[in-house]
Amino acid sequence: VQAARASAARLRCADRLRKLALALHNYHTSDGTFPAGVSSKIDERKRRIMNWHTRLLPYIEQEALWKRSLEA
């Protein structure tokens, strides 16, 4: 049983890493660069100061959360 749980955890982790890598590459395709670790000012598109996790939200099927972060 423990081996099955460990195997499931490894698969879940690998799947999450794959999704993160795809989101980063999709961001790069649309913006021409990878997201900065943290932005220190409002960029040319008037996006707020935020970290790379937040900027990836639209690319990991979290559009509603992305829109909420822009309103804050």
Secondary structure, DSSP 8 states (H G I E B T S, - for coil): -HHHHHHHHHHHHHHHHHHHHHHHHHHHHHHSS---SB-SS--TT---S-BHHHHTGGGGT-HHHHHHHHH-
